Each structure stands twice: as C-alpha cells, then as structure tokens.
C-alpha cells in the first residue's frame, strides 16, 4: 500500500524543493547563544546567530543553567503524569503565581507549549452561539485553536481597526452571546505591534473580551518587560494573555494562559491540551522562576537589545535594504522571491551569519524575507559584522535591488 503513497509524497517533496520552499534543518553543536557552531546543513564552524528567539540572551545564562541543575536534584526529571492526576508540584504552582503577578493577571495555567495554550482556549470558552474576531496575520496556533471551536469566525485585516469594528458590529447584529477579539501582541513575521489601546476601546464599546498572544514581547517589550499590554497601558483591560517560556523567558519550552480567575479555572476543568498532556517538566518551571528573578533587574539587557535593534535597522536601511518599519527586535529584510531568499541565507551562512529565509506558506506568496532577530547577547561588533555580511552576500547574489 505505501509504495503508491511513497511516490506521491516524493513528488510533493520534489515540488517543494523546485519552488525553493524546502526548509532544511541545520544542526547546532553548541548551546544556544549569540554565536553557535553549525555541524551540518551548511557551512560548518562557528557563526553568529541572528535567527533565534533568544531576545535577552538568557538561553545559556549561567544562573538559569544553575537553577535547572539544582531543580533536577530537587524535583526530578519529569512528572510522568498530567496535572490533575499526580503531575502538579509546588514548583508549578509557584511559577503560575509568579507569572500572574508579573503579567498583572488574576491567575495563570501552564501548558507544554504556547501552541497548546492557544489550542486549548477557544474550544473551552466559546460555543456555537459565540463569535471570535481574529487578526488576519495571527499565529498558526491561534488559527488552529479557533478551528477547534464551534464559534462563528470573523477575520479582520492586520491591525485594521475600521475592519475590526465592522466585524464586531456584524457579530453583535448576528446575536453573538460572547465576543472574543484575538490578536498577536507582536506579529512574528513582520515585527509589527498590535494597537492594543484602540482594540480595548472597541472591545469596551461592543462588550467583547480581548485575548493577546504575547510570545514575541514578554520579557523585553514595555518598561518592565511585561509585554504589549504594559507598552500600551492596558494591562488591566486585557482579559487573556497567552505566551511562551520558549523565547525571551529562557528559551526552553512551555506555554501559559494568564487571565481572569474564572477563565483559568474553567481551562483547568475542560481544556483538552491541559487535561491530556504531561505536565511541564519541573526543571523548566524552576529555571523559568530564575528567569523571572533576572527580569527584575534586566533593564540593561532590554536597553542593549533596543540599541542593537536600532543599529541594525539603521545600517541596513542606509545600505539600501528594505527592512519592514518598526523598532522591534524582529527585523524582516524583504527579498520577494522564495528561491532568492533561500540562496541569500546560504550565502550569509558561508559568511558566518546564521539566518533563515522565510517563504510561502509561512509568509504570503511573493513576500519572502530573511527574518533577522536581534539579541541582547549580540555585541555592537556582531551587528556590524552581520550588516557587512548582508552587503557582501547581496553582491555575490547579483541582486542590487534587494
């Protein structure tokens, strides 16, 4: 039976490669950091890493590593159970309480990933008589989570407040019992920030709840690193925040929903990814507590990240590259053609800079890009070296217009 399927799959894979959409995996032989050693899948040797979500450089921070080692001795390796059976330790409850306080929410529930967190919210909270209004560029986990629910689905163009209001009117006139607006805090492929203050104003006007996936913001966006709700002064107006421990908060894995107390309690009772997935590994929970300790005095890291971001964006623009506007550490360098973006990434790796070309279906067709992600672990010299590598790679590619 499989032989006929094998040929179909090979044909599909060949088509992906021919279109320049194949996504190879490069193997790293070192801990995650500003510089890593690539052992396969490209030019071998140490390269500067500009494609990780390691925004604050905490993935290999010695205090985080030490906390993880101590947690293995104190709490063991894994829970071998889900939370409601025998998978809840004191360290899980402590982390949930700390996240709630840090994010200004009433309660928090941990998941094995933010993908699972987003997958567990909509089906639990919304039924066929409800409506969810989602930004068109929301993360795939939000889209998949919405699909799991029976709620009516409305979509509005990215950050388009007029269209959001039109969808809210439509949902209201359609008799929706509950209305939930959901948006990324920062859109991961563009680095654009959602206009949360205006979204909350519309939510108040139309009696809707607001949910924000703040995975690309918590830890370094906002005066205290509390994310886009803090940045926009609406921490008390956002009803649900989902996020990850796998980016700025240490970079391991794990996700959470921080929300109103009743929402979290209902998720504990009925959210399927929570009820039927193993508990977050205690070592990650304990290390994440250390990360939250570090964030209390991480102002210098956030300032250095902002300086690196501004330097890269300015130098690249001066060199004639098209970088999507903004001041977020996600700095997309627009290429357009998928195959060209992939080739540019290869040329950059040969020049000691590790980045990834993103193409359809991750981004729209014809809008391929190299998403550069700055980190507080990068030095000024690292950033300048990356810009020089882009200029040299462009010359080698023979594409003056990139």
Secondary structure, DSSP 8 states (H G I E B T S, - for coil): -HHHHHHHHHHHHHHHHHTT------EE-S-SSSEEEEEESSS-EEEEE-SSS-TTS-TT-HHHHHHHHHHHHHH-S--SS-HHHH---HHHHHHHHHHHHHHT-SEEEEES-HHHHHHHHHHHH--TT-EEEEETT--HHHHHHHHHS-SEEEEE-TT-HHHHHHHHHHHHHTT-S-EEEEEESB-TTT--B--HHHHHHHHHHTT-EEEEE-TTTTTTSSTTS--HHHHTT-TTT-SEEEEESSSSS-SS--EEEEE-HHHHHHHHHH-HHHHTS----HHHHHHHHHHHHHHTT-HHHHHHHHHHHHHHHHHHHHTT--B-SSSSSEEEEEEESHHHHHHHHHHHHHTTEE--EE-TTTS-TT-EEEEEE--TTS-HHHHHHHHHHHHHHHHHHT-TT-
